Each structure stands twice: as C-alpha cells, then as structure tokens.
C-alpha cells in the first residue's frame, strides 16, 4: 500500500497496565536470551523427568528424592520467573506515568510528532532504530534501544488506516518486526 500524502493522525493514545504487560511480555518472550533460557530449562526438566521415571521403573519407587526436589524446583522456577516478569512490568508501568497521559500523534513523510499535556516532541524517521508491531493493536517506535513510543493502531483516525501507518513507517526505511 502506498503511503498517504496527507498526515495520519492517531489521537488519545493511552495504555492500560494490562496492555503494557501483555505487549511487553510478548516482547520478553521473543528475546533470544529468553528463548535460550526456556530451551535450557526445558531440556534440564526433561532430563530430570526421564531420570525420575527410569528410577521408578527400575526400583518400583523413587530412590533418589534429590532428583525429584531439583525437578520440582525447576518447575517452580519456570512458573515463578514468568510471574516475576509480569510483576516487574506492572511495577514499571506504575512508575511510567507518561503512558497514562493521552498523546496525539501526527505522522507524515518527514517525521512523527507528538503532543500531550507533558509537552511536544518531533522525531525524524531516520532517527528511529526500529519498529515492533505487537499484533494486532500496538506499534512500538524505538528512537533508542531502551525507550519507545507506543502507538495504538486502533486510534488511527479516519480516513487513515493502520495499514497506511505501517506502510508509511516501512516506506520511511524503519525496519518493522511483527510479533
């Protein structure tokens, strides 16, 4: 789709704590280090489970309770870690009051502009490192690796469409990752 010549408007963008946690938890799950950790934990738990099963098959009972204990700790760690990440994201949201203030974005061929009660900003497309489309509703635009602008694609004002906005971002040369 060809980018629109008229500016695209996205107004009243705020993010709830649940939306923030959901979007950022999905990002966390897609990180290579998180995937590696999950894979290693899964292999370790599988091996421990096989060890316990072989022990029971050979002896008729569990003869090595330390293996069962390590297996239980591993399972609890896996469950606790995901809940801990969600908890930390929720705390981060509570501290980041900027997400709770409505922002109006304007997108054109040159840059994106934003305005809220906290102030105004302008960002040229070439300064954006990347964009992440957390499907279906959120487009995250990263001027730095540690911070991003959260754009709610449900708030794109007619006659614009979310597809036009995504097309504009791609046409500006910003790499877009879809998750």
URMO-V278536 format. One record per pair of residues at least 6 apart in sequence whose C-alpha atoms are under 8 Angstrom apart, sorted by the first residue. I is the first residue (numbers start at 1). J is the second residue. D is the distance in Angstrom with one decimal. If there is no record, write none. Layout:
# URMO-V278536
i=I j=J d=D
i=I j=J d=D
This chain:
# URMO-V278536
i=1 j=163 d=7.6
i=1 j=164 d=6.8
i=1 j=167 d=6.2
i=2 j=164 d=7.3
i=2 j=167 d=6.7
i=2 j=168 d=7.7
i=3 j=164 d=5.8
i=3 j=165 d=7.4
i=3 j=167 d=5.7
i=3 j=168 d=4.8
i=3 j=171 d=7.1
i=4 j=108 d=8.0
i=4 j=164 d=6.6
i=4 j=168 d=7.3
i=5 j=108 d=7.3
i=5 j=109 d=7.3
i=6 j=108 d=6.9
i=7 j=106 d=6.3
i=7 j=107 d=5.4
i=7 j=108 d=4.6
i=7 j=109 d=7.8
i=8 j=106 d=5.7
i=8 j=107 d=5.0
i=8 j=108 d=6.5
i=8 j=156 d=7.2
i=8 j=157 d=7.2
i=8 j=160 d=5.8
i=8 j=165 d=7.0
i=9 j=104 d=7.4
i=9 j=105 d=5.8
i=9 j=106 d=4.7
i=9 j=107 d=6.5
i=9 j=156 d=5.9
i=9 j=157 d=5.6
i=9 j=160 d=7.4
i=10 j=104 d=5.8
i=10 j=105 d=5.0
i=10 j=106 d=6.4
i=10 j=151 d=7.6
i=10 j=152 d=7.6
i=10 j=153 d=7.6
i=10 j=155 d=5.3
i=10 j=156 d=4.4
i=10 j=157 d=5.8
i=11 j=102 d=7.7
i=11 j=103 d=6.2
i=11 j=104 d=4.0
i=11 j=105 d=6.0
i=11 j=155 d=6.2
i=11 j=156 d=7.1
i=11 j=157 d=7.4
i=12 j=102 d=4.8
i=12 j=103 d=5.3
i=12 j=104 d=5.6
i=12 j=155 d=7.2
i=13 j=101 d=7.9
i=13 j=102 d=5.0
i=13 j=103 d=5.0
i=13 j=104 d=6.4
i=13 j=150 d=8.0
i=13 j=151 d=6.6
i=13 j=152 d=6.0
i=13 j=155 d=6.9
i=14 j=99 d=5.7
i=14 j=100 d=5.4
i=14 j=101 d=6.0
i=14 j=102 d=5.0
i=14 j=103 d=6.8
i=14 j=152 d=7.8
i=15 j=99 d=5.7
i=15 j=100 d=6.1
i=15 j=150 d=8.0
i=16 j=100 d=7.2
i=17 j=90 d=6.3
i=17 j=93 d=6.2
i=17 j=94 d=7.6
i=18 j=90 d=7.9
i=20 j=89 d=7.6
i=20 j=90 d=7.7
i=20 j=93 d=6.9
i=21 j=86 d=6.3
i=21 j=89 d=5.6
i=21 j=90 d=6.1
i=21 j=93 d=7.9
i=23 j=134 d=6.3
i=23 j=138 d=7.7
i=24 j=89 d=7.4
i=25 j=85 d=7.4
i=25 j=86 d=6.8
i=25 j=89 d=7.8
i=26 j=134 d=7.9
i=26 j=179 d=7.6
i=27 j=179 d=7.7
i=28 j=34 d=6.7
i=29 j=35 d=6.7
i=30 j=179 d=7.9
i=41 j=74 d=7.3
i=41 j=78 d=7.6
i=45 j=71 d=6.1
i=45 j=74 d=6.6
i=45 j=75 d=7.4
i=48 j=67 d=6.6
i=48 j=68 d=7.7
i=48 j=70 d=7.9
i=48 j=71 d=5.9
i=49 j=71 d=6.9
i=51 j=67 d=7.7
i=52 j=62 d=7.0
i=52 j=64 d=7.8
i=52 j=67 d=6.8
i=52 j=68 d=6.7
i=55 j=61 d=7.2
i=55 j=62 d=6.2
i=55 j=63 d=6.8
i=55 j=64 d=7.6
i=56 j=62 d=5.3
i=56 j=63 d=7.6
i=93 j=99 d=7.6
i=98 j=118 d=7.9
i=99 j=150 d=8.0
i=101 j=116 d=6.9
i=101 j=117 d=7.3
i=101 j=118 d=7.9
i=102 j=116 d=6.1
i=102 j=117 d=7.8
i=103 j=114 d=6.5
i=103 j=115 d=5.6
i=103 j=116 d=4.7
i=103 j=117 d=8.0
i=104 j=114 d=5.5
i=104 j=115 d=5.3
i=104 j=116 d=6.5
i=105 j=112 d=6.8
i=105 j=113 d=5.6
i=105 j=114 d=4.5
i=105 j=115 d=6.6
i=105 j=151 d=8.0
i=106 j=112 d=5.6
i=106 j=113 d=5.1
i=106 j=114 d=6.4
i=107 j=113 d=6.5
i=107 j=165 d=7.7
i=108 j=168 d=7.7
i=109 j=168 d=7.1
i=109 j=172 d=7.1
i=110 j=124 d=6.2
i=110 j=125 d=6.6
i=111 j=122 d=6.9
i=111 j=123 d=5.5
i=111 j=124 d=4.2
i=111 j=125 d=5.2
i=112 j=122 d=5.9
i=112 j=123 d=5.4
i=112 j=124 d=6.5
i=112 j=125 d=7.2
i=113 j=120 d=7.4
i=113 j=121 d=5.7
i=113 j=122 d=4.4
i=113 j=123 d=6.3
i=114 j=120 d=5.6
i=114 j=121 d=5.2
i=114 j=122 d=6.5
i=115 j=121 d=6.6
i=123 j=143 d=8.0
i=125 j=169 d=7.9
i=125 j=172 d=6.1
i=125 j=173 d=7.6
i=125 j=174 d=7.1
i=126 j=172 d=7.5
i=126 j=173 d=7.5
i=126 j=174 d=7.5
i=127 j=143 d=6.0
i=128 j=141 d=6.8
i=128 j=142 d=5.6
i=128 j=143 d=4.3
i=128 j=144 d=7.3
i=128 j=174 d=6.6
i=129 j=141 d=8.0
i=129 j=142 d=5.7
i=129 j=143 d=5.5
i=129 j=144 d=6.5
i=129 j=145 d=7.6
i=129 j=174 d=6.8
i=129 j=175 d=7.6
i=130 j=141 d=6.3
i=130 j=142 d=5.4
i=130 j=143 d=7.4
i=130 j=174 d=5.5
i=130 j=175 d=5.1
i=130 j=176 d=6.2
i=130 j=177 d=7.9
i=131 j=139 d=6.8
i=131 j=140 d=5.4
i=131 j=141 d=4.5
i=131 j=142 d=6.0
i=131 j=174 d=6.5
i=131 j=175 d=6.0
i=131 j=176 d=4.6
i=131 j=177 d=6.3
i=132 j=139 d=5.8
i=132 j=140 d=5.0
i=132 j=141 d=6.7
i=132 j=176 d=5.5
i=132 j=177 d=4.8
i=132 j=178 d=5.9
i=132 j=179 d=7.3
i=133 j=139 d=4.5
i=133 j=140 d=6.3
i=133 j=176 d=6.8
i=133 j=177 d=6.1
i=133 j=178 d=4.7
i=133 j=179 d=6.2
i=134 j=140 d=7.5
i=134 j=178 d=6.2
i=134 j=179 d=5.1
i=135 j=178 d=6.9
i=135 j=179 d=6.1
i=136 j=153 d=7.9
i=137 j=152 d=5.8
i=137 j=153 d=5.1
i=137 j=154 d=6.1
i=138 j=150 d=6.6
i=138 j=151 d=5.7
i=138 j=152 d=4.9
i=138 j=153 d=5.8
i=139 j=150 d=6.0
i=139 j=151 d=5.1
i=139 j=152 d=6.5
i=139 j=153 d=6.8
i=140 j=148 d=5.9
i=140 j=149 d=5.6
i=140 j=150 d=4.8
i=140 j=151 d=6.2
i=141 j=148 d=5.2
i=141 j=149 d=5.1
i=141 j=150 d=6.7
i=141 j=151 d=7.8
i=142 j=148 d=4.3
i=142 j=149 d=6.6
i=153 j=162 d=5.4
i=154 j=162 d=7.4
i=156 j=162 d=6.2
i=169 j=176 d=7.8
i=170 j=176 d=6.7
